[in-house]
């Protein structure tokens, strides 16, 4: 498993901003649009490749979703902790995450969510999709694992079938 087996005990990590828009990080005082995103249900996308992250955000926004983004595993852990601890009003509809990211892997995140009993649909993406990786993702309860490169519309469709449009 990755560097961190669960979300527990990661509070001591240094806080870094998690972006809520493809054009940059949240400012200390959020714009009205950004504050609205945080109060509405949203999809959380975690991907270290900025171009793919932006492309996924656009595709999901066009499909009718609000989107928040994290650029690495540590930012993702911090965002999930904030939601789990009730520090954020919004509900995460689903998590779309890369498996290999700096800090924490997508599989470790999935395992941590399971350990905490958090019922969150998780869709994984990987450029290293072996049978072992897919088997581990299935064992941990991932809704689906996509091998890169993949059809973005197939990913959007899988999310829509799982959580509907909000």
N, C-alpha and C positions, 0 to 999 in steps of 0.2 A: 504494500500500500504506500501511499505518498508520505511526505514528511510529517503530516498531521493526520492521525487516524479519525479524529472527530473534531467537532466545533468547540468542544469544551476546553477550557484552559487557554484560549487564544486571546483573551481580553487584554493581555499585556502587550500585544502587538501594537506597533506605532500606527496611529490612525492616518489614513491617506484618503483623499477625496475619491468618491465613486462618481462617475459621470452619469448624468441623467439625459444627456443629449449627445448626438454624434459630433457636435461641433465644439465640445470642450467640457471641462469640469464645472461642477456647481460652484458658484461664488459663495462667500461667507454669508451674504444676504441674498437668498434665492430670488430670482425674478418671479413674478406672479405666475407665469406659465409653469415654471419648474415646481413651485409649491403645489400647484394643482395636480401635477403628475404624481407627486409623492402621496397625495391623499386619495387618489383613485387607484383601483386595482391595476397592476402592471405586470409585464413580463420582465424578467431579469436576465440579461445576456452577459455572459462572462467569456471573453475571448481576448487573447493577448495580441492578435493581429488587428491593428486599428482599422485597416481597410475592410476586412471581413466583418468586424464588429459594426462598422457604420452601414455596410450593405445589409446585414441582418436587421438592424434597427429600422432602416427604411422599409424593408420588406414587411416587417411586422406592423409598423405604423400604417402602411398602406392597407394592411388587412384589418385595421381597426383597433389595434392594441396601443396602449401606452407602454413605453419601454424605458428601462433604466439599464445602464451599462457599467460593467467593471472590467478593468484591463488586466487584472491578474487575480490569482487565487486568494491573496491576502485581502484585497479590497472586497472580494466576494464574501469571505468569511465575516468581515466587519459589517457588511450590509445585512447578511443573514442574521448575525447576532443582534443587530439593531431591531430587526423585525421580530425575532423570537422573543427578545426581552421587552417588547412593547414600546420601544422608543420611537417607532415609526408607525403612523396611523394606517398606512396603506397595506393592502394585502398583495402578496406576490401570487400571481396566477400560475406561473410555471417558471422553471429555470432552464435556460438553454446555455450550456457551458461546454467549453473545450475540455478535453481530458488532460492534456499537458499544457500547464501554464506555470509561470514563475510563482513560487511561494507555496501553493497547495494545488493538488491535482483535482480534477473533476470527480474522479472516483473516490477520493478522500472526502470530498464535500458530500457526496451521495451517502457514503458510509456514516458520516457524522449526522446527517439529517435522519438517517434510520436510527442511530443510537439515541437521538433525542426524541424520536417518535413524531417527527414533523412530516405530515403528509403533503408533500409538494411534488407535483409532476416534474420530472427531470428528463431533459433531452440532451444527450451527449454528442459531441462532435470530436473526431479524431483523424489525424493524418497517419496514425500508426495502428490501424484497425486489424489486429490479429484475431484469430479465433479465441485466444485466451482473454484478450481485452473485452471482446463482445460477451464472452461467458461470464466474466466478472461483473460487467455492467448489468447483465440480466440477473445474476445472483443478487446484486444489490438493489434491484428493483427499478432500474432505469426504464422509462417509458419506451425509449428507442435510442439507438446509437447509430449515428450517421458517419460514414467514412468520407473524408475529404478527398477529392472535391465531390460535392453532392449537389443535387438539385434543390435550391433554396425553396422553391415552391413545394417540394415534397416535405421539407421541414415545417414550413408554415402550415401545410395541410394537416400534418400529424398533430401539431399544437392545437389547431382549430378543432379537430375531432376530439381531442382530449379535454380541453377547457372551454370550448365555444368561443364566441366573440363577445367582448365586454365593452 
